[in-house]
Amino acid sequence: MDDLTPARTAEPPRAPLAVASGRGSAWWTEGWHLFVAAPGPWVAITLIFIVLIVLIALIPIIGSVASSLLGPVFAGGIVAGCRSLDRGGGLTVGHLFAGFSDRLGPLIIVGLVYLIGSFAIVAVVAVCMIATLGVGGITSLLSGDPYQAGMTLLASVGIGTLLALLVGSLLGIPLLMAYWYAPALVVLRNDEPLAAMKASFVACLVNMLPMLVYSLLGLVFAIVASIPLGLGWFVLGPVFAASVYASYKDIFGAPA
């Protein structure tokens, strides 16, 4: 089978497994091993991906939408590359575009669902901010005291910001959970978009502890990678992508 061709399996979809919390750190280690197996292609893929995303984002009006829709397509191709490396095969720049050759429609649907969910969350957050500021503004105007009015308005801004952050997190985290493994499930297991997002959400939900360990380590790595003018991301980016594949194998099993 061509290593650019996503795998197919006739077996029933495997339910996501709950793994030990220590696996959260092991995913980074396994991601590093996949990176050092082909550092040159990984850096080339990262550079090309960054350039493409920047160029797409510069397109007026549709740029940001196109970036969101194509994100899962690029992610699916990178997953195919990780699978190839994991099996002892090679990694090429062509893997970045493997998602365009097969499962393009389902991958774009994943991106569309994520985009619609993101817009909905932004709308809810905006409503919360406006509602909070509106109440604060009316209260400050009725006070009649300019100093009290200013302090009340500042307080309402702070409350509105905290409320927006809370609401955004409560809605955004589940959406991210549904998106996390969806491209991999579409490409490696041939799942349909909504089924893949449901399975991804469940996988993250039953693995909250290892995901927490993984996320905290990722935060530390991101800070370190950003210090030397962000150049560390040419390593951390590929390691991150490979670590997602490593966690997929742990939770869903090795792809066929």
N, C-alpha and C positions, 0 to 999 in steps of 0.2 A: 504494500500500500504506500502511496506517495505520502511523505511525512507532512505535506501541506494540506492533505485532505483530512478533515475532521473524522474522528472515529464514529462508528455506529455500533450499537449493541441491541440485540433482540431480547435481552434479559429485562425482567420487570424493574422499574426504577427502584434503586436501593434507598431506603429511608436514611436520613442523615444520622450518624452516630454521635453520641456525646463522648468527648475525649477528655483526658486529664488536663488540669489547668497548666501543667508544665509543658504541654505541647505548644502553648503559645510562644514560648521562647525557641522551641525546636523548629518551628516553621521558619523563623529568621535564619537559623543555622542551615537548614536544608535549602533555603532560597539562596544563601551565599554560595553553597556548593554548586548549584546550578549556574550561578553567575560566573564563577571561576572556571567552569567547564568551557565557557566560550566568551570571555570578556570583550574581545574585539567586536563581534557581531552585536553583543548586547549594547555596547556604547553607541555603535552606529545606529541601531534601532532607536535608541533613546533620542539621539540627536535628530534623526529624521522625523520622529514622532513630534518632538517639540516644534520643529520648523513647520510641519504640516498643521498642527493645531493653531499656531500663531497666525499662519496665512489664512486658514479657514475663518478664524475669529475676526480677521480684518475685513471680511466680506460684509458690506453694508446690509443691515436688517437681518439677513438669514444666517450670518456667520455664527452667532452664538447657538442658534437652533441646530445648525448643521453639526457643530462640535458635539452637542449633546447626543444627537442621533448616531453619529459615527463613532462615538466613544466605545460602545459595546462591540462594534465591528473590529476596531483595532485591538480591543482587549481579547476578543475571541481568537484573533490571529496569534497574539502573543501566547495565549494558552496552548495553542497548537504547537508553537515553538518549544514551550516548556515540556510538553509531552514528548516531542522528538528528542530533546536533550536527555530527558529522564530515561528514555529507552536506548540511549547510547548513540543516537543519531546526531546530526548536525543542526546548527541554528543559522539561519540566513535572514537577511533583510526581508526576503520574500514572505517570511512568516508574519510580518507586520500586516501584510495585505491578504493573508489567507482567508480572513473572514469575508472578503468580497467575492470569493469564488464559490462559497457554499454557505448556506444558512444566513445569507445576507438579510433576507426579509425578516426572519424571527429576531435577529440581533438588532435591527433597526426598531422593531416593535418594542423591544426591551428599553431601548433608549427613549422612545416616544412615551412609554408609560412613566419612565423616570422623569422625563421633562414635564409632563402634565402634572405629576405629583409635586414636583418642585415649584411649579407656578402656583399650584393650589396652596402650598405651604406659605409661599411669599404673600399671597393674597390674604390668608388668615392672619399672618403676622402684621401685615399692614393695617388690617381692620382693628386688631388689638391695640396697635400704636395710636391710631386715630381716635379710637374710643377713649383710651386713657388720657390722651392729651386734650380731647374735647371736654371731658369731665373736669380735668385740672384747670383748663382755661376758663370755663364758666365759673368755677369756684373762685379763681383769682380775681375775676372781674367783679364779682359780687362782694368781695371783701372790702373794697373802697380804699384800702391801704396799699400804696404802691410797693412798699417793702414787702409786706405780706403777700401781695400779688406775685411779686417776682420770685419769692421763696417757694410759694405754692406751685408756681409754674415749673420751676427747676425740679421740685420734688416729683411732679407729675411726669416730667421727662424721664427722670431716673426710674420711676416705677414702670413707665411704659417700656423702657429699654429692657429692664429685667423681665417683664412679662413677655416681651417679644422673644427674648433669648430662650425663656422657658418653653414657650409654645413651639418655637422653631425647633428646639431640641427634641421635645416630646413627639413631634410629627416627623422630623427629619431623620432621626435615628432609625425608626422602623423602615422608612423608605430606603435608607442606605443598606439596611440588613437585607431587604428584598432584592436589592441590586447586586450585592457583593459577589455572589457566586453565579448569578444568572447567565452572564456570557459563557462561563465555563460549562454550565449545565446544558446550554443550547448547543455548544460546539462538541463537547466530549460525550454527552449522553443523549443528544438529539431531543431534548425536552422542548416542548412548546413554550413560548415566552411567559405566559402567566403561570404555568406550572413550574417553570424554572424559578420565577421570582418567589412563588410560594415556598418551594423547597429551600431556596436560599434563606428566606426569613426564618423558617423552622430551624435550619442548620445553625444560624447565628444565635437563635433563641436558646437552643439546648446546649450551646457552647459559650455561654456568657463569660464564664471565668477564664477559659483560655483566650477568648477574644479580648478580655480586659488586659491580661498579661501582654498579649501581642500588641495591643494598642498603646499601652504605656511604654513599652520598649520602642515602638515605632515613633512615638513622640520624642523620645530621647535621641534616637538616630536622626530624626528630621532636624532637630536643633543643631546637632553636630554637623550634618551634611550642609546646612545652610551657612555655617560660619565662614568657610573659605570661598566667599563670593557665590555660594550656591553650587560650586563645582562638584561637591560631594554627591549631588543628586544624580550625576551620571553613573554613580555606583549604586546609590540607595534606590533609585528608580527601578533598575533591573532586578535588584535583590527583592524589592517589594513585590514586583510582579511575580517573580518566581516563588516568593513565600505564599502568595495567595494560591498558587497551584499546589504547593506542598500541603497547605491546610485543606484544600479540596480533596486531595488523595486521602488524607487522614479521615475526613468526615464522610466522604462519599465512596471511597475506594479507588484503587488505581483504574484509570480509564482503559477501556478495551482497545 
